[in-house]
């Protein structure tokens, strides 16, 4: 994705769902993301739900996805989350699971 901000994510799977945590840093605020813009995996899945939380005193956004909707197979080693900040700037974060 050209002209996008890099975002740090982590991926956790279990109980038939994948949770993707989007972290804030000095140049990126997870609480300023348009949750409706989130897409994950090779099939660009939309989240089942999202919630804001805190990690080390900074906001994080946790989005839950169905593996089949995202095109994530059990042996997948990398997946990306894309979206837009509320102001419209695109971002992308990739991680292995």
C-alpha positions, 0 to 999 in steps of 0.5 A: 500500500503506497503512502500509508502509515506503518502500524504495529499489530499482534495476532492471537488465535483461538476459540474459532476466532482471530484477535488482532491488536492494533497498538498506538505509538508516537506517530499512530493513535489506535483510538483514532482509527475508523473501525468500519475501515478495517480489513484483515487477511487475504480476503479483506475480512471485516471485523466481527467486533472491535473494542478499545483497551489499554496497553502500557498506558496507551490505547489499543484497538482489538478487532476479532475476525473469523479465520475463514472470512480472512482467508487465514489457514492454520499454517499461515505465518503472516497476515496484514490489517489495513484501514484508515484513521478517522481523518482518512490517512491509510495504514497497514500493519503486518505480523506473523501468527 
